[in-house]
Amino acid sequence: MTNSIDVLKYIKSQLPDVAKTKALKLLYYSQAWSLVWDGCRLFPEDFRAWQYGPVEPNAFFHFDGTPANADSVPNRAKRVIDAVLQHYGSLSAKELTAMTHSEKPWSDAYEGPDGGHAKGNPISESAITREYTEQSLRGVGPRKPGAYAVDARAMDVDRLLNQARADWRETLDILANR
């Protein structure tokens, strides 16, 4: 299975001059959007609520010794990471940190009543999934790989809806009469 270091290597291969803080935020967003789009993790390691945002400790401690390498990441994961890099890659580490600080997964774990900041509380997978699913439903965040948008005119949409209704009329009638 792919691990956080493999994903970090891929990020470094795509952004050769990436700094540690920015890379760690991109790693976080890659995991988050994979959970939303595919319902599964890119890697098994968990994130912690540290002072400057979500951090996967293994990637943090091995960043400097981790070479760029795109070979250890499966194609599905590459598509997710590429979408994340396209969306967030132009942002600075400071901007990414501010974003993660404004989002509930980190703030709930870090500012928890038990002094989460001192403990480096884990950030729950369900909190991550909930936050970024809500963002996705609002049209915020990267576009899912393979998804596309069409600039359709109202007339085109009406025509397509009428055709779908006609195609499915018999089935819909059967279901309606059950």
Order of alpha helices (4+ residues) and beta strands (2+ residues): alpha-alpha-beta-beta-alpha-alpha-alpha-alpha-alpha-alpha-alpha
